[in-house]
Amino acid sequence: MPKMKTNRGAAKRFRKTASGGFKCSHSHRRHILTKKSTKRKRQLRATGALHASDVKSASRLMPYV
């Protein structure tokens, strides 16, 4: 049986936490930043947690993480 492959797109987007969840960065921080408030951009800087309903599929995409 060959090894399972890690989905490279998911590996670049998610990191595993110690408790078994996944953390990810927020969207809407790439361009058109002039119209967004400083508060909004500052809050998007922090990492967010992947929703509990998506953790199972994310862990399936990254079997060795």
Secondary structure, DSSP 8 states (H G I E B T S, - for coil): -------HHHHHHEEE-TTS-EEE--SS-SS--SSS-HHHHHHHHS-EE--GGGHHHHHHH-TT-
